[in-house]
Amino acid sequence: MWADIDTRQDFLNYGEAAVLVAEIIQDERMLPTSIGVLGTWGTGKSSLLNIIEAELRADSKTKDSIVVRFDAWLYQGYDDAKAALMETVAEAMIAAAKDAEDKSLTGKAIELAGRVKWFRAAGFAAEVGAAIAGMPLFGAARAAAAAGEKLLEGEGTEDDLKKVREAAKEIGDRAKGLILDKEKRTPPKEIDEFKAEFGKVMDGLKRTLVVFVDNLDRCMPEQTIRTLEAMRLFLSMHRTAFVVAADEEMVRQSVRAHFANIGERHVTDYLDKLVQIPVRVPRLGVREVRAYLFQLLADAERMDEEAQDRLRKALVDNLQAAWRDDPVSVRDVVTLLGLDPASPQVVPFFTADRIAPLLAMPPVNGNPRLIKRMLNVVRMRARLARRRSMPVSEDIIAKVALFERCMSEEATKGFYALIQAAEGGEVKQFAALEKLVEDAPAFVEALPETWKREADLLRAWFALEPKVSGDLRPIAYLGRDTAALSVQKAALSQAGRSALSVLLGAETRTSSVARRALEAVPQAENVVLMEALAAEMRKELDWSSHPKGWWGAVILLDHDKSTLAILQRVVGERAGDKPPPWLIAAARNSNVLPGRGRG
């Protein structure tokens, strides 16, 4: 299994992009600068930040850089992003100054950090003060909101400071004390002195400040803009570099939301000023997906570190020479890892080789997070199949999981419906389609009508080994047992989906809302409904109390006794030989315990 977190290992050949970013930061003529690491959700932006940081620390020119990591999302709803970023930078500079030969730098850095309190105070009346006092913004506090913004951006006037002071009086003594301690200072002078002190400390340290800003695209628009505006302050000072990871379109939406009635040209201009050098996370092609899968599999099997390093180097070298060399083969991978070609450990690598082309196509588009999640589904189902001695191999499990990930919900619904309707679980239509993959027109003609929109993907899928022949009921069972409820929902009408939502929320056996919802559901869907409820209940390992979906299942059983076997099966799996007291009591009213009747 693989954790859904960013990595410091380069599984995606991002090293080249990391070197390019590091070279920009190393060139003092390029500073100050801001670099945007841009990509959509799950493409590996945070991992690329980690690799860039490692590259900076490894290079002799930048290994002494002051590196700051700032996760904008962590401060969402808790702190002013501008002041939080400034404070994080100031604390890093204090730590760096303590190690410097010039001991006077420590005092200067501490004084710089002290000025951050003034910046907090400038916005305090507009935001934080109201929260502390437990009051809504009104009167002078409302007027102070815009004034506080100007002060923080270095554009405020004496009149703006006066408005903030008035807000402090309105909010209370605590806010007042914070504002008035710098009463004799003017905002422009405060900004100028902050910049001057920052410059003195950086010149004394003779080091570059590199700030990595992550998860900006997860923030609300206001938090996103505040973080960008704080960057703007630092980007007017030498020896600074910002590397920002974000989904560009999400940031654009924040700009549109924050600045009312702004045109697209102004949105672009705003971002161009704050993100000067865009570096787009490269989309993974078939080769990159193969390499990613191979490395994930080697890592999951906890293979020898030295062997994994050999594999990683060979794959990266091959990707960088893709214009010239053939791809690394599975046999090459087996040799690099020192595996026995006849070992079962080799099978997943051949499976990965086969499924890589489809994972590089829409809708997955080589997204590393989606790929990792699909592999986790495969591993969970394979483990379950082994525990239950089910006659199904991991490669066919992977092929079906690939179908679910790549095809539409409607196609997935049809896939499982065909298996459920087939005698003995053997779908003759699948075998016929497999024989037609070389004849595109005939293949499309033989597809169910609802599948024809996805003909190209389906043709590639049916061409994959292994064939989907024989009894597929174990595959259908595993899909229902461990997949998300979307698979069950796909087999339901609108009335069935509505009823499922109500049944999952039922808290008593007498829910009239749930009973009315079931009246609108076609009887043929009751079994699917019970399977969906069973899948939800299986998520709960601790059955000391009622699992979610229990009362809905009981209501459904009262409505349709033919669903009893499904409920008994899940109860038998979870209850074991010693059912909890509440379940024993439930058996007195309904025959839910396998082998027990009403007592």
N, C-alpha and C positions, 0 to 999 in steps of 0.2 A: 504494500500500500504506500501511497505517496501523500505527504502533507501538502495542503494548499497554501503554501507560504513561499515568499521569494527566497532565492538561493544565492549563495556567493560562488557557486561553481558555474562555469560557463558551459552549459549544456546546449546553447543555442548559437554558438559562433558569434557572440556579441563582442568578442575580444577586439575585433578590428574597429568597431564603432567606439569602443572604450578608449583605444589608443588615439583615435582622431580627436576625441573630446579632451583627453589629457594633453595632447600637443597644443591645443588652443590655450589651455590654462597655463601651460609652461611658458608661453610666449608673452612676456611682460608688455609688449606693444599692443596686445589684444585686450589688456585689462584697463578698466573694469569691463566685464562681459557677463551676459546671461545666456545660457544654453538651454534650449527646451528639448527634453527627451519625450517625444510625442508618439502616442500609440493608443489604440482602443483598449477596452477592458480585457485583462488577461493576457496581454501580449508580452509581458515580461519587463515592463518599465522599471519596477523596483529592483529586479534582479540586475538590470543594466546599470542602475545607480551603484549597486554593490560592486560590480565589476570595474566601473570607472574609479571608484574610491580605492579599490585594491591596486589598480594601475598607477594612481597618483602616489600611493604609499610605497610602491615598489621602485618608482623612478627617482634617481638621485636628485633631479632638479626640483621635484615637488614633494619629496618624502617628508619635508619639514613643514608642509602647508598646515594651516589651522583648519581642520575639517570639522564642520558642524552639520549634524543631521537634524532636520526640522520636519516633523510630520504634522502638516497643517490640520489634518482631520482630528488629531488627538485633542486639539484645543476648541473644536467645534462645540459651542454652547457653554464653554467654561471660561474662556479668556479672550481678550482682545488680541487678534492675530498679529496686529502691528507691534504692539508692545511685547507680546510673547516672543516674536522673532528677534526683536532688538535685544531683549533680555537674554535670550539663548546665545546670541552672538557675543554680547558683553561678558557673560560668564566664561565663554570659551577664551576670550582675550585675557581675562584675569588669570586663568589657569596657565596660558602661554606666557604671560608676563612674569609669573612667579619663577619660571624656569630660565628667564633671560639673564644675561650678565649684567645688564643695566637695571639695577634694582628700583630706580625711580619710575620705571615703566609700570610697576605694580600699582603705585598710587594713582598714576594717570588712568590706568584701566579701571580702577575702582571708582574714580570720579566719573568716568564715562558711564559706568553701570548706574551710578547714582542719578545721572540725568534721565535714565529710562523711567524713573519714578515720576519725573515731571511729565513725560509723554503720557504715562498712564493717567496722571491727574488731569491732563488736558481733555481726555475723553471720558473722565470718570463721571462727571455730572450728567453727560448724555446717556451713559450706558450702565457702568458698574455701580455707581452711586445709587441709582434708582432701585437696583436689585437689592443692595445692602439695606436701604431704608425701607424696603418693602412697599414702595410707592410706584404708581404708574408715572410716565413722563407727562408733564403738563406745564403751562406757564413758562417760566424762565428756563426750566429744564428742556422743554421742547425746542426753544430757541437756541439752547446751548448745543444741541446735537450737531447742527451744521457747523457751528463755530469750533467745536471740538475736533471735527474732521479737518478743518483748515489748519488748526494748530498742529495736529499730528503730521500734516503734509508739509509743514513749513511755510504755509501761505497765509497764516493768520495775522490779524492786526491787533492793536490795543483794544479796539471795540469788541473783537472776538473774545479776547481774554476777559473783558468786563462781563460779557454774557455768561461765560463759564463760572466766574466768581458769583454772579447773581444766582446761578443754578445751584451752586454749592450752598448758599444760604438757604435756598428753598428746600434742598434735600436734607440738610442737617449738618451738625458740627463735624462729623467724621469726614465728609467730603470737603467741607470748608477748610479743615486743617491741611488736607493734601494739596489743595489749590494754592492757598495763601503763602506756603513756605517759599514760593518762588515769585511772590507778588511783584517784586521790583524788576523781574526779568521781562524782556519783550520776546515774543515767540520767534521772530526772525533771528534775533541774536542767539537764542537758545539753540536753534537749529545750526547756525553757523559755528557755534562753539562745540556742539556735538561733532560736527564734521571735522573741525580743526583738531580736537582731541583724538578722534578716531585716527586721523592721518598721522599724528605724532606717534601714537602707539604702534601703528602698523609700520611706520618708517623705522622706529626703534627696534622692532622685532625683526624687520627685514624678511618677513614671511608673507605668503599669500593667504587670504581668507577664502576658503571654498565652502559654500553653503549648499547642501543638497536638500531640496524641498520636495517632499513626496506627498502623494495622495491629495493633491490640490483639487483634482477633479471630483473627489468625493464630498467636498465641502459645499455648504449652501452658498448662494451667490455672494452674500455680504462678506462671508469669511474668505472666500476666494479673492475678492477685490482687495480686502484689507491686507492680505498676504502679499499680493502683487504691489500694492502701494508701499509697503515696508521695503520691498526689494528696490523700488524706485529710489528711495532715500540712499541706500548703500551703493547703488550703481552710479551715483555721482561722485564716488570716492575711489581713489586708486587702490591697487592691490586686492581687488575683490572679484570673485567669480561666483555666480549662482548657476546651479544645474537643477532644473525644474522638471519633474516627471508629471505628465498630465495627458489627458485625452483632450486634444485641441478643441473639438466640437463642444465638449462639456464646458470648457473655460469660455468659449465664445458665448454659450448660452448664459453664463453668469454675467458676462459683460452686458449682454442685451437686457437681462433682468435688472441689473443695477442702474444702468444709465437709460432712463426712459426715452423712447422714441429715437434711439440712436440708429444710424444707417449702417449697412454692412461695411462700407468703406471705412467708417470711423472705428468699427469693431476691429477691423484688420490693422488700422493704424495704431490703435491702442496696444494690441498684442505685439506688433512689430517693434514697438519702442521698449517693451518689457521683456520680450523673448527675442533676442537679437540673432541668435544662431539656432535654427531648428535642426534637430537630428531625429529623424523618424525611425522608430523601431522597425527593423526589416521584417517583412512578412515571410513566414516560413514556406519554402517550396517543398517538393517531394523529397529532395535530398536532405534538407534540414529536418523535416519531420522524421525521416528514417533515423537520422543520427540522434535526434532527441529521444525517440522511442528506444533505441539500442542502449543509450546511456541510462535512461530511467529503469529499464529492465535489469541492467547490470547492478545498479545501485540498490534496487529492491531485493535482489538476491544476495545482497551483502558480500559481493565478490571481493577478492583481494584488492586492496587499495592500489597497489602497484599495477595490477592488471587493468583496473579501471582507468588509471592515468595513461596507460599505453593506448587503451581504446580511445579515450578522449582526444589525445594528441593525434592519433591516426585519422580520426573523423574530422577534426578541425583542419588538419593539413589538407585532407581530401576536399573539404568544402571550399577552401581557399584556392584550390587548383581545379575547381569544377569545370572551368572553361577548357581544361586540357585532359583531365583524367576521368576514367570511369568511376562510378560510385564504389565505395567499400561494400563488398558482398557479405552475406551472412556467414559464409565460410571464413572470410577474413576475420570477422568479429569473433567467431568461435576460436580461431587460432590465437588472436590477441588476448582473449580471456583465459586461454589454456583449458578449454572445456573439451570433454570427450564428445565427438560428433554424434555418438549414439545415445548420449545422455538426454533424459527428459528436459533438462534445463535449456536445451537448444531449441525446443519447439516454439516457445514464445517469440524468439527472435525471427523465425521464419514467418510467424503470424504477423509480427510487426512489419516485416518487409512487404507483405501482401496488402495490408490495410493502409499503409502510408499514403498512396496516391489519393484515396478517397478523403483522408483527413486533411489533405492539402487543398481540397476543392471546397467551394461553398456548400453548406453554410458554416462549416468549421473553420475553413480558411487558415489552417495551420495554427490556430490559437492554442498556445501551450497550456493554458488553464483548462480549456475544454478537453484537450487530449488527456491531460492528467486525470480529470474527473471521469472520463470514459474508462480509462484503465482501472480506476478504483472500482467502478461498477463491475468490470470483468472479473477482477480478483475476488470481490465479495461473492459473486455468483458461483465462481469456480470453487471457492471454499465451501459454500453451502452444498454444492453438488457432491463434493467429496464426502462431506459429513453424512449425507443421506444416501450415499452409494448410488447416485443417479448415473445412468449410462450416457454421459454427455462429456465431450472433451472441451478444454479451454479454448481451442481455436474456433469451434462453432459458437461458443458463448461470446467470444470476441466479435465474430462476424455479425451476430444478431444485435449486440450492443452498438455496433457500428451502424446498423440499419436504423436503430432508434435515434442515434445522434445525428445522422445525416438526412434522414427522410422527414417528411412532415408528420404532424400528429395524425392527420387523416390516413396517410399511408401506413403508419404504425398500427392504427386501429384496424385497418384492413388486413394487415399481416397476421395479427393475433386472431382475428375473426375467422380467417381461412383455416388456421390450425385447429381452432375450437370446433369448426364445422366438419373437419376431415375425419373420415373413419380411421381409427387407430392413430390419429395424429399425423398421417402421411399425406402431404399436400401434393397431389399429382400435378397441379398447375405450376408449382415451383420447378419440378423436374422438367416440364415442358419448356419453361422459360430458360432454364440453364442450357438446353440444347439449341436455343435460338440466338444466343448472344453474338454469334458471328454474322447473323443476318439481321441487321438493324430494323428494316421495315417490318419483317415478320415478327420480330421481338415486340415492337411497339404495338402491332396489331393484336398480339396475344395478351397484352397487359390488361388488367381490370381498368375500366374507364377512369376511375378516380386516381389511378397511378400514372396516367399518360403524361401528366405535366412534369413528372420527374423521371422520364424515360432514360435519359443519359446516365443519371446517377444509379438508377436501378440496373441498367445493363452492366455497368462497371461492377456493381455489388454482386449480381448473379454470376459474373465471370470469376469471382474470387473463389479460391479453394478455402475450406472444404465445401462440398456440395451440401445444400440444405435438403437432404433426402432422408427417408426413414421416419421413425416416430419422433415428432417434434413436440410432443406433450411435455417432456421435461424442460425444454427451452421455454415454452409458454408459462410453465409453472414458475421457473426461476425469474422470468420477466415480471410476473405479477408479485412475486415474493419479495424482491429486493429493489425493483425500480420505483421511482416516484409515482405518486398517484395519477400523474398525467396519463400513464398507459391505461389504467382502468377508466379514467374519465373519457378517454378517446373512444371507448366502446359504448358510451352512454349517450342518450338523447339529452336535449336541454333540460327536460323534466327530470331525467335521471341524475344529471349533474347537480341540479338544485337540491334534489332529495339527498344526495350524498353530503353536501355541505351541511344541511340541517341535521342529518343523522350523526355526523361527526361532532356536532355541538350539543347533542341531546344529553341531558344530565339526569333524567328520570325515565322510568319505563312507561310513564303515563303521558308523555309529551304529545299533546294534541296537534301541535304544529308538524311534528315528524310524521304522524299518522296521516294527516291531510296531504303532506308532500308525497307520500308513498302511493296514495290513490291515483295520482297523475302519472305514475311510472308504468310503462308497459311491463306486463308480467315477465316477459322474456329477459328483462334486464335485472331482475332481482338477484340472480346468481352473480352477475358482474358486480352489483352493489355490495353483496356480502364479501366477495373477494377483495374489493377495495377497502372495506372496513377491516378485514382480516390483515391486509398488508399494513394498515396503520397500527393495528394492535401489536403486530409482530415487532414494531420498533421499540416497544416497551419491554425491557428485560426484567424489570421489577414489577411483579404482579401482586404485591402485597396489598394494593388497592386497585380499583377499577382502572384499566387502561383506557386511553382516549379511544372512542369509537364503540366501547362496550355496550352502553345503553342503546345506541343506534342499532347495533347488531341484534340485541334482544327484541327491539321493536320490529325490526325487519323479520326476525324469526317468527314472531307472533303473526305477522302479516302473511308470511309465506313459509310454510313448514319444509318446503323442498330445499331450503338453504341450510338446514340443520347440519348436514355433513361437513360443510365448509367451516362453520363455527366450531363444531366438535374438533376438527383437525387442528385449528389454531389453539384451542383451549388445551388439547392434549400435548401440543408442543411446548407450551409455556407452563402449564400447571404441573406436569411431571407426576410423580407418585404421591406427592404431598400437596394437594391443592390448598390454597389459602382459605380461611374460614368463610369469607364473603362468597367465594365460588361454590363452596359446599352448600351454602344457604341458597344460592341461585339454582343449584341442581334440583332443589325440592320443588321449584316452580317450573322448570323447563329442563329437558333432557340434554343439557349442554356438556356434561362430562362424559367422555367416551366410556362405554361399559357400565354406566350408571343410569338408572331411571329415576323417576320421582320417588323420594323416600319419605 
